[in-house]
Every structure is written in C-alpha cells, then in structure tokens.
Amino acid sequence: MHHQSLSDASYEALLRLADTYAADVPDNVTRDELEEIVSEAIDEWKVEHRQQNAHSVRVEETKYDILIDMQVARETEVEIELPDSYNETRVVLMLRDPSWAFAYWDLRNSDRIRFSRSEGFEGLVLRVISLDHPDDQKHDGRPRFEIPVTLIDSRWYFNLPDQQTYYQIALVALMDGREEMLAHSNVITVPRGSIAEEQDEDRGDQMDEILAQTGIQHLDIAASGRRIPQRILDLVDDELLFN
C-alpha cells in the first residue's frame, strides 16, 4: 500500500521519509530514484522488525504495516488553504440572537473589477428588509434600512429593530444614481426576545436585582412585563444594590 502512497509524495516528503528510515541518499538523486530508495528502506525495516519479533502473530505484523502506511500518508498530505473568495456574488444572513444578526457576502472578480474601475460607482449597501412571511417576494413598501459598505468589506453585524418577524438582505450596488441589485440573502426568522411576563413575586424581586446588576437597562431588549424595565430603573436610581 505504501508504494502507491509514495508515488503521490513530493520530493521533500520523500527526503523526510528517507531520513526517518535511515536510507542512504546520494547527491543529485532523481525523484524516481529517491522513491525507490525509500520503498526499499521501508521494506527492509519491515523485514528486520518481523525477524526481531518472530513470535508475533500475523495480526501484529498487519498492525505495523498499517502504522507505516499512516506515516507515509502524513508525509504525503498536502495542506489545503481555503480561498478568501469563491468568485461568486452572494450574501448570507445569520441570526445571532433576537436583537442582532450577522451578514457576510462576496463578489465575483469581474464585478469587483468593474466597480473599482467605474467612475460612477458610489458604493455598496446592505438593504435589510422586514417581511411578514418567509415566502414574501414583493419588497416594495416593506420596512427597511440600509447599511453602506465598501468593496473591501465582507461581513457586518447589525441590530434588528423588530422581533417576531422575518428578515432578508439585498446586496445593492449604487451606480450613476441608479441601483443594481446584486444578490438576495436567505430569510431568517427572528423570535420573541422579551422577558417572561409571569413571575413569582419573590423570584421576580430577585431577578430584578440580578438584571439591574447586568446593565440590561442599557440594552435594546423589549419588555412585556409591567415590572421591567421600570422596576430595574427604580433599583438603579435608588442605589438599592449598593447599600
């Protein structure tokens, strides 16, 4: 099995294997010659090992054969680097929590070059659109807001103003006073993110004090109960937590 793996190995990987198995490698050796030297060195090592362990059963011999093949495979592995771009214009939307979302996008090389060379290019915008239903196709008149981005941007976190709704993003290029629609994202569902209304009175007092310490009064979180956030604000104003 290792013979087939060696044929896929680089010259440098073969040199490392030759050193591992103490093989003599002459100067200016060709790749084919080096592969043969390494193969012979591995076979010799296996023979010597079996002679030293004559009492071992065939299962043990097979185990060592597998270990050698695994080592050859490690030496011949090629590191694969993921590209920065897949040369595809697209935008993807992900929900982080009921108040925040994350978007990332990419542009085809041809689009990026076209925009960078155009004097009329005014920039890109992420158009965040609120939908009543995930299958809504008509965006006209829907609540929306826009986030200006540049050609070097590729990701963005942004706040969601509404909950219990759906959102989609459009990646739009602004050219010479007009819009060029580049891509639409997937649709995400935003659940309700408010604090439960029904609470035991004693547990509610404890929770109010805990929440006040977290600084939740400064966050954009909808509150459905009568106690929140006014109760928390009262606690902070009266400095009850620090007495």
C-alpha positions in Angstrom: 0.0 0.0 0.0 2.8 2.4 0.8 4.2 2.1 -2.7 1.1 3.7 -4.1 1.3 6.5 -1.5 5.0 7.2 -2.3 4.1 7.8 -5.9 1.9 10.8 -4.7 4.6 12.2 -2.4 6.6 15.3 -3.0 10.4 15.2 -3.3 10.7 16.9 0.1 8.3 14.3 1.7 10.4 11.5 0.2 13.6 13.0 1.7 12.0 13.2 5.1 10.9 9.5 4.9 14.4 8.5 3.8 15.8 10.2 6.8 13.3 8.5 9.1 14.2 5.1 7.8 18.0 5.9 7.7 18.3 5.4 4.0 21.4 6.5 2.2 20.5 9.1 -0.4 23.2 10.0 -2.9 23.6 13.6 -4.1 21.6 14.7 -7.1 19.3 11.8 -6.8 16.2 11.9 -9.1 12.7 11.7 -7.8 12.1 8.2 -9.2 15.4 7.0 -7.7 14.5 8.5 -4.4 11.1 6.9 -4.4 12.8 3.5 -5.0 15.3 4.1 -2.2 12.6 5.0 0.3 10.4 2.0 -0.7 13.4 -0.4 -0.3 14.2 1.2 3.1 10.7 0.7 4.4 10.6 -2.9 3.1 13.9 -3.6 4.8 12.7 -2.1 8.1 9.6 -4.4 8.0 11.7 -7.5 7.4 14.0 -6.6 10.3 11.1 -6.0 12.5 9.5 -9.3 11.7 12.8 -11.1 12.4 13.1 -9.5 15.7 9.6 -10.4 16.6 9.3 -13.9 15.1 6.9 -14.9 17.9 4.4 -12.3 16.9 1.3 -13.3 15.1 0.3 -12.1 11.7 -2.2 -9.6 13.3 0.8 -7.8 14.9 2.6 -7.7 11.5 -0.5 -6.2 9.9 -0.7 -3.6 12.7 2.8 -2.4 11.9 2.1 -2.3 8.2 -0.8 0.0 8.9 1.3 2.3 11.1 3.9 2.6 8.3 1.2 3.4 5.8 -0.2 6.0 8.1 3.2 7.6 8.5 3.6 7.7 4.7 0.2 9.3 4.4 1.1 12.0 6.9 4.2 12.8 5.0 2.4 13.0 1.7 -0.5 15.1 2.9 -0.9 18.4 1.1 -2.2 21.3 3.1 -5.3 22.8 1.6 -5.9 26.5 2.2 -9.4 27.8 1.8 -9.6 30.7 -0.6 -10.5 34.2 0.5 -13.2 34.3 -2.2 -15.1 31.8 -4.3 -15.6 34.2 -7.2 -19.4 34.2 -6.6 -21.6 37.2 -5.9 -23.8 36.3 -3.0 -24.9 37.4 0.5 -25.7 35.2 3.5 -27.7 36.3 6.6 -27.4 34.6 10.0 -29.3 35.3 13.3 -27.1 35.8 16.3 -29.9 36.5 18.8 -33.3 38.2 18.7 -31.7 41.6 18.6 -28.6 41.1 16.4 -27.8 39.5 13.0 -24.6 38.8 11.1 -24.2 39.1 7.3 -21.3 38.1 5.1 -21.0 38.4 1.3 -18.8 38.0 -1.6 -18.4 39.5 -5.1 -17.3 37.9 -8.4 -13.9 39.1 -9.5 -15.5 40.6 -12.6 -18.0 42.6 -10.5 -15.3 43.8 -8.1 -13.0 45.0 -11.0 -15.9 46.6 -12.8 -16.9 48.6 -9.7 -13.4 49.6 -8.8 -12.7 50.9 -12.3 -16.1 52.7 -12.7 -16.1 56.5 -12.1 -19.8 56.3 -11.5 -19.6 53.7 -8.7 -20.9 55.2 -5.5 -20.6 52.2 -3.2 -22.5 49.1 -1.9 -25.3 48.9 0.6 -26.8 46.1 2.6 -30.6 46.6 2.4 -32.2 45.0 5.4 -35.9 44.2 4.7 -38.5 43.1 7.2 -41.0 40.6 5.9 -44.4 39.3 7.1 -43.8 35.9 5.7 -40.6 34.0 4.7 -42.0 33.5 1.2 -42.7 37.1 0.5 -41.4 38.1 -2.9 -42.6 41.7 -3.0 -40.3 44.1 -1.1 -41.9 47.3 -2.2 -43.3 49.3 0.7 -41.8 46.9 3.3 -40.0 48.3 6.3 -36.2 48.5 5.6 -33.0 50.2 6.4 -29.6 50.4 4.6 -26.0 49.9 5.7 -23.4 51.5 3.5 -20.3 49.2 3.0 -17.2 49.3 0.8 -15.6 46.9 -1.7 -13.1 45.8 1.0 -15.9 44.9 3.5 -17.2 41.3 3.5 -19.1 41.0 6.8 -21.2 43.0 9.2 -23.1 42.8 12.5 -26.2 44.9 12.8 -29.1 45.4 15.2 -32.6 44.2 14.4 -35.3 46.7 15.3 -38.2 44.2 15.3 -38.8 40.7 16.7 -41.3 38.0 15.9 -40.8 38.7 12.2 -38.6 37.8 9.2 -35.6 39.5 7.6 -33.8 39.3 4.3 -30.9 41.3 2.9 -30.3 42.6 -0.6 -26.8 43.4 -1.7 -27.1 46.5 -3.9 -24.5 48.5 -5.9 -25.1 52.2 -6.4 -24.0 53.3 -9.9 -24.5 56.7 -11.5 -27.6 57.5 -9.4 -29.2 54.1 -10.0 -29.3 50.8 -8.2 -28.0 47.5 -9.4 -29.4 44.5 -7.5 -26.5 42.0 -7.0 -27.9 39.3 -4.7 -30.6 38.4 -2.1 -29.8 36.5 1.1 -31.7 33.7 2.7 -34.6 34.6 5.0 -34.1 34.4 8.8 -36.8 34.1 11.4 -36.5 36.4 14.4 -38.2 35.0 17.6 -39.5 36.9 20.5 -36.7 38.0 22.8 -38.6 39.6 25.7 -38.6 38.6 29.4 -41.3 36.3 30.6 -44.3 38.2 31.9 -45.5 35.7 34.5 -43.2 35.6 37.5 -43.4 34.6 41.1 -43.4 37.8 43.2 -40.4 36.9 45.4 -38.4 35.4 42.5 -39.3 38.5 40.5 -37.7 40.8 43.0 -34.6 38.7 43.0 -34.5 38.6 39.2 -35.0 42.4 39.0 -31.9 42.9 41.2 -29.8 40.5 39.2 -30.8 42.0 35.9 -30.1 45.5 37.2 -26.6 44.5 38.0 -26.1 43.2 34.4 -26.8 46.7 33.0 -29.8 45.3 31.0 -31.4 48.7 31.2 -28.9 49.9 28.6 -29.7 47.2 26.1 -32.3 47.2 23.4 -34.4 44.4 24.7 -38.2 44.5 24.6 -40.0 44.1 27.9 -43.5 42.6 28.1 -43.9 42.7 31.9 -45.1 45.7 33.9 -42.1 45.3 36.3 -39.4 45.5 33.5 -37.7 47.7 32.8 -39.2 50.3 35.2 -38.6 48.2 38.3 -34.9 47.8 37.3 -34.6 51.5 36.7 -36.0 52.2 40.1 -33.5 49.8 41.7 -30.6 51.6 39.9 -31.9 55.1 40.7 -32.4 54.2 44.4 -29.0 52.6 44.6 -30.5 49.7 46.5 -27.9 47.4 45.1 -25.1 49.2 46.7 -26.5 49.6 50.2 
